[in-house]
Every structure is written in C-alpha cells, then in structure tokens.
Amino acid sequence: MNLTVFDAAGNEVGSYEIDPAELAPTISRQLLHDAVVMYQANRRQGTFRTKSRGEVAGTTKKMYRQKGTGNARAGSKRSGVRRGGGHIFAKRPRDFGWRMPRKALQSATRMALAARLADDEVKLVDSLNFEAPKTAAMAATLAALGIAGQSVLISPAEQDGNLWKSSRNIAGVSVTPVGDLNALSILQPRAIVMTTAAIDAFREEAKQRRTGNRNAAARKQGGRAASRSRAGQPATPAGEA
C-alpha cells in the first residue's frame, strides 16, 4: 500500500510504500486484547481502602435484648447492615499489575501498528521540526492534516523537547517516540501521526527481530540435529524429510 506523505503545512510531498504484512503477517485480536488489558491493569493504583466492622467507631454492646422486643435479633451497631457500620467486605490496597512475555508484547506492538496502517489511520509527515515551542504551529499542522479535535498520537523518531512542548497543551494529543510505542498507545487514539524517519526505524526494528528469531530457530534446529548425531540417530528422523 502507498501512504501519502505530507509536510507540516498539510501539502502532499510524496508517497511511502509499505506492506502491513511486513510488520505482522497475521493480526491476533486475542493477543492485542491481552496486551491492552495488561497495560491498563498496570496503570491502576490500587490504593483504595475502606473500614471493616472492627475499625469503625462505636460500641460493641448488644443493641437490645435477644427476645421479647418484636425486633429482629441484633448484635453490635458496627454491623455492615446498619448505617455507620463497617463494610462487610472491606477493600484493601492491592496491586493489579501483571506481566506478559516480552516477545509477546513486542509482537502485539507490531500487530497494532500493522492494523492501524491497514485501516488507513496513520498520517505520515516528512518532518516535525520546531525551532522553538509553539502550540499554535502544532495546532495548525493538525488542522491541515484534518485531525484537529481528535485524540492523536504523534510519534517522532527520537525524543524532541520542542515538539513535546508544542503539543502538551492541546487536548487529546500525546507525543511518544517510536522506540517507546506499545500496543495500548497505538490502539488508543483516533489518529496517528508519524514521521517517515520514525516508521523507517520501526520497520528496521521489526526486520531485526524477524532475523533474530529465524537465527534462533536455526540454532535450535542445529542443536537438535547435533544431539541426534551424537546419539547415533539419523540427523533427519523419518517423516520430517
């Protein structure tokens, strides 16, 4: 597929050819869902706390005698069924965080960007260089790209202080260098703006990981063949040729 490359003024200055399958041959919705849930769970503070019946103020004396009043049996006024009583299942601080395998998260990041590219939800710009922080200039660029007023992720190739300062006061706009992207940051906004240098860096990283995985698989297969050879077995068992 060919993506149009814009400049900061919204003018077309070229095209960029990329195949989403180059980043991720298949898209696993389950893997993307698991990654997003993990990132959201890790954001939770878990600092809530409520009082149980043993922590609220009040006497522990029985409210009235057991029989003869016509009322239901009752004990302490701290009971959770009464006003001012403690919570029956009191909340306690807890950690909601959990982790997924590193390679699974890396694969989810590539799948997320491939999905956004396939849906034509990524805007490419040749560069986003600001000599000084200027919110108006950044807002004008977003308006020229037709994504003003939306939640937008801006991803440069490297951290840029002027770009970040130019975007931080615009509601719904976040700036994340391409090296810090994850599945949640890619899937959350309505639109994505990337520089051509950023997407080149992302493709190169994906290529290196694919090459590393192939080399690791080859080494693993070679180790198995060597083990069979030392055991006096044929290097290629019957049925695998």
Helices and strands as residue ranges (DSSP letters): E 2-6, E 12-17, H 20-23, H 29-43, H 102-118, E 122-125, H 135-144, E 152-155, H 161-167, E 173-175, G 178-180, H 183-187, E 191-195, H 196-230
